[in-house]
Amino acid sequence: MSLRTSLKALPTMVRIGFSEAVAYRAEMIIWVLATTMPLIMLALWSAVARGGPVGRFGQAEFTGYFLAAFCVRQLTSSWVAWLLSYEVKQGTLAMRLLRPVSPLLAYATEVLAGIPLRIAVVLPVLGISLWAAGAQRAVPTSPGGWGLFALGIVGAWLITFYLNVLLGTLSLYLESSQKLMEVYMVLFFVCSGYMFPVEFFPAGARTVIEWLPFRYQMGLPVELMTGAHAAKEAWRLLGAQWAWVAGLGVVSMAVWRRGLARFAAFGG
């Protein structure tokens, strides 16, 4: 597969992916309903905050944080691990490999093509956040802030995609990678800032989380969206996030290539 072939095929793949997303919009709605944990946590933590602020979080801050978490989840979600694992089991990955475009590019465009429909879900939630929490707690308030948030969202999407590729590719080595995916989801829920802000962890645990990728998938984009960091700290955290992007990119591609060689050797 050449870069030129991929670039020529990309617009067509995006159009097909968007058409499929529209055709299967009911599945997207089910997926959205399955990612409403931030709304549940908003109700819980808002009730706690009625008795007084929790750290820097009052009710308005919790509203801005968890509605931002819902929005970030919609923009950075990926189901490639489950799709890849399924196609390995069913043998349909072999059909993808016969095409002139990398399966990974096809998976990426399928995920990206659904984002316009997800934005249609995000915008009303964002409007509610602006009304309930105020602009300073809901969205970046400067062009620079929006730029930092955009970098954070792209980095979060890439980390999630590469982790999904890595987990899905393990199906080429193991009988099933389902258990690993379940462990990954538990770690994501607890360590990413999805169920509660990372700063609620004790200092020692927070130091460990700083060295894991999960915080950079969710907590960091949410914090950038709600203006939790000054520019210097934001750039430091973005540097750590993009280091994870680079590292996971290299590792997932290496595991993918070796997995394909193994797949071909066994007659895949």
Backbone torsions as a table, in degrees:
resi	resn	phi	psi	omega
1	MET	NA	126.2	179.4
2	SER	-98.5	158.5	177.4
3	LEU	-61.5	-38.6	-179.4
4	ARG	-62.4	-43.2	178.3
5	THR	-62.1	-42.8	-179.3
6	SER	-63.5	-44.8	-178.7
7	LEU	-65.0	-37.8	178.4
8	LYS	-66.7	-36.3	-177.2
9	ALA	-80.8	-20.3	-171.1
10	LEU	-58.1	-49.2	180.0
11	PRO	-58.6	-40.7	179.2
12	THR	-65.0	-41.4	179.5
13	MET	-64.1	-39.1	178.5
14	VAL	-65.5	-42.6	178.8
15	ARG	-62.2	-43.4	179.0
16	ILE	-64.8	-42.3	178.8
17	GLY	-61.6	-41.0	179.3
18	PHE	-67.4	-40.4	177.8
19	SER	-60.7	-41.2	178.1
20	GLU	-66.5	-38.6	178.9
21	ALA	-63.2	-39.9	177.8
22	VAL	-67.7	-43.8	-178.3
23	ALA	-63.5	-35.7	-178.4
24	TYR	-107.9	39.0	-176.9
25	ARG	-64.4	-25.8	177.4
26	ALA	-62.7	-39.0	176.7
27	GLU	-63.5	-38.6	179.4
28	MET	-63.6	-40.5	179.4
29	ILE	-62.7	-41.8	177.7
30	ILE	-61.8	-42.1	178.6
31	TRP	-62.5	-42.3	178.6
32	VAL	-61.1	-43.3	179.3
33	LEU	-64.6	-27.0	179.2
34	ALA	-80.0	-6.8	-178.4
35	THR	-115.6	33.4	-178.2
36	THR	-95.3	12.8	178.2
37	MET	-52.1	-41.0	178.4
38	PRO	-58.7	-31.9	178.9
39	LEU	-70.3	-36.3	176.2
40	ILE	-66.5	-44.4	179.7
41	MET	-67.1	-30.6	175.9
42	LEU	-61.3	-45.9	179.1
43	ALA	-62.2	-42.0	-178.4
44	LEU	-65.8	-51.7	-175.9
45	TRP	-72.3	-28.5	175.1
46	SER	-65.5	-38.2	176.8
47	ALA	-64.2	-40.0	177.8
48	VAL	-63.6	-40.4	-175.6
49	ALA	-73.1	-11.7	176.8
50	ARG	-62.5	-29.3	179.1
51	GLY	-82.5	-3.9	-179.9
52	GLY	140.7	160.6	-178.0
53	PRO	-60.1	149.3	174.0
54	VAL	-109.7	102.0	-171.8
55	GLY	63.7	-127.2	178.9
56	ARG	-90.1	5.2	-173.2
57	PHE	-102.6	116.1	164.1
58	GLY	-99.5	-167.9	-178.5
59	GLN	-63.9	-40.6	-179.6
60	ALA	-65.6	-40.0	179.2
61	GLU	-66.0	-40.4	176.8
62	PHE	-63.6	-38.8	178.8
63	THR	-61.7	-49.0	179.3
64	GLY	-61.6	-41.5	-176.5
65	TYR	-65.9	-51.5	-172.3
66	PHE	-76.1	-29.9	173.6
67	LEU	-70.8	-33.8	173.1
68	ALA	-65.1	-39.8	178.1
69	ALA	-61.1	-40.4	177.4
70	PHE	-61.6	-44.7	-179.2
71	CYS	-64.3	-45.3	-179.6
72	VAL	-63.1	-39.6	178.8
73	ARG	-60.3	-39.9	179.5
74	GLN	-66.4	-35.3	-175.0
75	LEU	-83.8	-17.7	-174.1
76	THR	-119.1	2.1	-178.0
77	SER	-64.5	150.8	175.9
78	SER	-148.7	140.9	179.0
79	TRP	-119.3	20.0	-174.5
80	VAL	-62.7	-36.5	-178.9
81	ALA	-59.4	-45.6	-178.4
82	TRP	-69.3	-41.2	179.4
83	LEU	-64.8	-44.5	-179.1
84	LEU	-65.9	-43.1	178.2
85	SER	-61.2	-42.2	179.0
86	TYR	-63.8	-43.8	-177.3
87	GLU	-69.5	-30.4	174.9
88	VAL	-66.0	-45.4	-179.0
89	LYS	-64.6	-40.6	-176.2
90	GLN	-82.4	-12.6	-179.2
91	GLY	83.6	4.4	-177.4
92	THR	-79.5	-11.5	175.6
93	LEU	-61.8	-33.6	179.5
94	ALA	-59.0	-36.3	178.6
95	MET	-67.0	-38.2	177.6
96	ARG	-63.8	-37.6	-176.7
97	LEU	-68.5	-17.6	178.2
98	LEU	-79.0	-15.1	-178.6
99	ARG	-80.2	157.1	-176.3
100	PRO	-77.0	-1.3	-177.9
101	VAL	-115.6	140.2	-179.5
102	SER	-57.6	136.1	174.7
103	PRO	-56.5	-32.8	-178.8
104	LEU	-65.9	-38.1	175.7
105	LEU	-65.5	-39.0	178.0
106	ALA	-63.8	-44.4	177.7
107	TYR	-60.8	-44.8	-178.3
108	ALA	-61.4	-44.2	-178.7
109	THR	-68.1	-33.1	176.6
110	GLU	-62.2	-41.7	179.4
111	VAL	-69.5	-47.0	-177.8
112	LEU	-64.2	-34.5	-177.1
113	ALA	-65.9	-21.7	179.0
114	GLY	-84.8	-8.2	-175.9
115	ILE	-63.4	-39.8	177.4
116	PRO	-54.8	-39.4	177.8
117	LEU	-69.1	-34.4	177.9
118	ARG	-69.2	-34.6	176.8
119	ILE	-61.3	-34.7	177.2
120	ALA	-62.4	-27.7	175.4
121	VAL	-81.7	-36.9	-175.5
122	VAL	-68.4	-40.2	-172.8
123	LEU	-58.4	-46.7	177.1
124	PRO	-62.1	-38.3	179.0
125	VAL	-64.8	-39.5	178.0
126	LEU	-63.8	-39.6	176.9
127	GLY	-62.1	-41.1	177.8
128	ILE	-63.7	-40.3	179.9
129	SER	-63.8	-43.1	178.3
130	LEU	-60.3	-39.8	-178.5
131	TRP	-72.7	-43.2	-172.4
132	ALA	-84.4	-35.7	-174.1
133	ALA	-105.6	-21.3	-175.6
134	GLY	92.9	152.1	-173.2
135	ALA	-59.4	-38.9	-176.0
136	GLN	-66.7	-24.0	-179.8
137	ARG	-101.6	-2.3	-173.1
138	ALA	-112.4	-38.1	-174.8
139	VAL	-143.4	160.9	173.7
140	PRO	-60.0	146.1	-174.6
141	THR	-109.2	10.5	178.8
142	SER	-146.2	157.3	176.5
143	PRO	-56.9	-39.8	177.5
144	GLY	-61.6	-40.1	178.0
145	GLY	-63.1	-40.5	177.2
146	TRP	-65.3	-37.3	177.7
147	GLY	-63.9	-43.8	177.3
148	LEU	-62.8	-41.7	178.5
149	PHE	-63.2	-41.8	179.4
150	ALA	-61.5	-43.2	176.7
151	LEU	-62.0	-39.7	179.6
152	GLY	-65.7	-39.5	179.6
153	ILE	-67.2	-44.6	179.3
154	VAL	-63.0	-44.2	178.0
155	GLY	-61.8	-41.9	179.1
156	ALA	-63.8	-40.6	179.0
157	TRP	-63.2	-43.1	-178.5
158	LEU	-67.2	-41.7	177.6
159	ILE	-60.7	-46.0	179.8
160	THR	-62.5	-42.8	179.9
161	PHE	-63.9	-47.4	-178.7
162	TYR	-64.8	-39.6	176.4
163	LEU	-63.1	-39.3	177.4
164	ASN	-64.8	-42.4	177.2
165	VAL	-61.0	-44.0	-178.9
166	LEU	-62.4	-47.3	-179.2
167	LEU	-66.8	-42.7	179.7
168	GLY	-64.7	-38.8	-178.7
169	THR	-66.3	-26.2	178.6
170	LEU	-62.1	-18.1	174.4
171	SER	-64.3	-20.2	176.6
172	LEU	-78.0	-14.1	-178.9
173	TYR	-109.0	-32.3	-174.3
174	LEU	-111.3	162.1	176.1
175	GLU	-64.4	-36.2	176.6
176	SER	-156.4	138.1	175.9
177	SER	-104.2	13.6	-176.1
178	GLN	-60.0	-43.2	-179.4
179	LYS	-62.8	-39.4	177.9
180	LEU	-64.4	-38.4	177.3
181	MET	-63.1	-38.4	178.9
182	GLU	-66.3	-41.6	176.4
183	VAL	-61.8	-43.3	178.5
184	TYR	-58.0	-44.7	-178.2
185	MET	-64.7	-39.1	178.1
186	VAL	-62.7	-47.1	179.3
187	LEU	-62.5	-39.5	177.9
188	PHE	-62.0	-47.3	-178.1
189	PHE	-60.0	-42.2	-173.0
190	VAL	-82.5	-41.3	-168.1
191	CYS	-99.0	-7.3	-171.2
192	SER	-91.7	-14.8	-170.9
193	GLY	94.2	10.1	-178.3
194	TYR	-74.9	-40.1	-177.4
195	MET	-95.6	-24.3	175.8
196	PHE	-163.9	154.9	-178.4
197	PRO	-58.9	141.7	-179.0
198	VAL	-59.2	-30.6	-177.0
199	GLU	-67.9	-8.0	176.9
200	PHE	-77.6	-16.0	177.1
201	PHE	-69.0	151.2	171.4
202	PRO	-60.2	159.2	-173.7
203	ALA	-56.0	-42.7	-178.8
204	GLY	-64.0	-45.4	179.3
205	ALA	-66.2	-36.5	179.6
206	ARG	-64.9	-34.9	176.9
207	THR	-63.1	-41.9	177.9
208	VAL	-63.0	-44.1	-177.7
209	ILE	-63.5	-32.1	177.5
210	GLU	-59.8	-25.5	-177.9
211	TRP	-95.7	2.2	178.0
212	LEU	-105.4	158.3	-176.1
213	PRO	-78.4	-17.1	-167.3
214	PHE	-64.7	-39.7	-179.6
215	ARG	-59.3	-33.2	-176.3
216	TYR	-81.7	-9.8	174.1
217	GLN	-82.3	-31.8	-172.9
218	MET	-133.0	-57.7	-172.7
219	GLY	-58.1	-46.6	-177.6
220	LEU	-63.4	-49.9	177.8
221	PRO	-58.5	-37.9	178.5
222	VAL	-65.0	-43.3	179.1
223	GLU	-64.3	-38.5	177.2
224	LEU	-68.5	-36.0	180.0
225	MET	-67.2	-35.3	-176.5
226	THR	-98.5	8.2	174.3
227	GLY	68.9	37.7	-176.1
228	ALA	-80.6	-15.4	-174.1
229	HIS	-123.7	144.1	168.0
230	ALA	-70.8	163.4	-172.9
231	ALA	-57.2	-43.6	-176.9
232	LYS	-61.8	-45.9	179.2
233	GLU	-67.2	-37.9	178.6
234	ALA	-61.3	-43.2	179.3
235	TRP	-66.6	-36.1	177.3
236	ARG	-62.1	-46.1	-179.1
237	LEU	-68.3	-36.6	176.2
238	LEU	-65.3	-36.2	175.8
239	GLY	-60.6	-42.8	177.6
240	ALA	-65.4	-39.9	179.7
241	GLN	-61.7	-46.1	-177.0
242	TRP	-74.6	-20.7	170.1
243	ALA	-66.0	-39.5	174.8
244	TRP	-65.4	-39.6	177.5
245	VAL	-57.2	-48.9	-178.5
246	ALA	-64.7	-46.3	-178.1
247	GLY	-63.6	-46.9	-180.0
248	LEU	-67.4	-33.4	176.9
249	GLY	-61.0	-46.6	-179.4
250	VAL	-64.8	-47.7	-176.4
251	VAL	-65.8	-46.6	-177.2
252	SER	-64.9	-38.0	178.2
253	MET	-68.0	-37.9	178.5
254	ALA	-65.5	-44.7	179.2
255	VAL	-65.2	-38.0	178.3
256	TRP	-62.2	-47.7	-178.3
257	ARG	-64.4	-41.8	178.5
258	ARG	-68.1	-36.5	178.2
259	GLY	-64.8	-39.5	177.8
260	LEU	-65.1	-38.5	177.3
261	ALA	-62.7	-40.4	177.3
262	ARG	-66.1	-41.6	180.0
263	PHE	-61.6	-43.9	179.6
264	ALA	-68.1	-38.1	-178.3
265	ALA	-64.2	-30.7	179.8
266	PHE	-94.3	14.1	173.5
267	GLY	87.9	17.8	178.1
268	GLY	-67.6	NA	NA
